Amino acid sequence: MSEIGIGIIGGGYMGKAHAVAMASVGAVFDTALRPRLEMVSAGSAESAERYRAVYGFNRAAGDWQELIADPKVEAIVIASPQSTHRAIAEAAFALNKPVLCEKPMGASLEDSRAMVAAAEKSGAANMVGFNYIRTPASQFARQLIAEGAIGEITWFRGEHTEDFLADPETPANWRTTGDANGTMGDLAPHMINAALALVGPIRSLIAEVETVHSTRPGGTVSNDDQGQMMCRFVNGAGSGAMGQMHFSRIATGRKMGYAYEITGTKGAIRFDQEDQNALWLYSMDEPEATRGFRKILTGPAHPDYLPFCQGPGHGTGYQDQIIIEAKDFLHAIETGKPVWPTFRDGLAVNEIVAAAMASSKSRSWQTLDA
């Protein structure tokens, strides 16, 4: 095995998650590449030094340019605000350094396209941080669908709903300004990514996006609270599976409402992230008398579960998803082969978000290149 120096830009919520993942992934998955927490940068030198001491990095950098240029930093994790993603990624790829970037990939479609161009020109490993689809249950759902267990898909319903801004008296904050921080920039990409992973490309869509609480104590809300979308997939029975999705940060009672239902010609699948260690499967092959949705508890037989725990039903958690993500990123670096989702896959998500926003504005169907 060999070491690889990791630099993380941003030390907040996701910066911490990635630092913990990189410190753990070698022991959990016995990876050929063993991460070394080489350097962290943040909004100030003082913050970076604090993160260095708490997370166990060798060094702290006062700015991200210093981190990118350092020869001991061999791979980059971008966990900073979306407005910084493009410049950081382009600088890293110019030095042929692999990049794992948090979603949404770019603050705009233009940024995302430029990031894809830089990644593909470099040839360095690149990934976007869609962690929820990496649960053992959702990986198993992808496997079942690929194997034809539920036949041809006819219908998909997905949602990513939370309630952190459900109370209209919650003060305005950083989440209530900037397109990338609205529901369509923050929550929607996760479920759109899931839809693409489970069903495949989207051919066309029509969407409605709105701000329900336009003012809050302390300020005006300049981005969206919720959105809904109908779509038609390229894959699936007939002219492609039908789909519908809902995204909301004002869904009272929902804490982690990342959920989907998939109907096929031979069966169906249900999943809810609030019960992330279970998958519900319906098979038409079962006898009529006992036919119904069956709860499958994840265990060592499911993807990426055994390295964490030998006991079925004991479960994995949020941080484990980030560790799985780190494992995949290291594998891409080691083998030189792309690991999904690449920057181009992240761009596909952002293109769908942009089409949904355009649809809501024009109140018309939008066609995507699939």
Sequence and secondary structure as in RCSB ss.txt:
>XXXX:A:sequence
MSEIGIGIIGGGYMGKAHAVAMASVGAVFDTALRPRLEMVSAGSAESAERYRAVYGFNRAAGDWQELIADPKVEA
IVIASPQSTHRAIAEAAFALNKPVLCEKPMGASLEDSRAMVAAAEKSGAANMVGFNYIRTPASQFARQLIAEGAI
GEITWFRGEHTEDFLADPETPANWRTTGDANGTMGDLAPHMINAALALVGPIRSLIAEVETVHSTRPGGTVSNDD
QGQMMCRFVNGAGSGAMGQMHFSRIATGRKMGYAYEITGTKGAIRFDQEDQNALWLYSMDEPEATRGFRKILTGP
AHPDYLPFCQGPGHGTGYQDQIIIEAKDFLHAIETGKPVWPTFRDGLAVNEIVAAAMASSKSRSWQTLDA
>XXXX:A:secstr
 EEEEEEEE  SHHHHHHHHHHHHHHHHH  SEEEEEEEEE SSHHHHHHHHHHHT SEEESSHHHHHH TT  E
EEE S GGGHHHHHHHHHHTT  EEEESSS SSHHHHHHHHHHHHHH   EEEE  GGGSHHHHHHHHHHHTTTT
 SEEEEEEEEE  TT STTS   GGGSSGGGSHHHHTHHHHHHHHHHHT  EEEEEEEEE S  EETTEE  S S
EEEEEEEESSSSTTS EEEEEEES  TT SSEEEEEEEESSEEEEEEGGGTTEEEEEETTS TTT S EEEE  T
TSTTTTTT SSTTS   HHHHHHHHHHHHHHHHHH    SS HHHHHHHHHHHHHHHHHHHHTS EE   
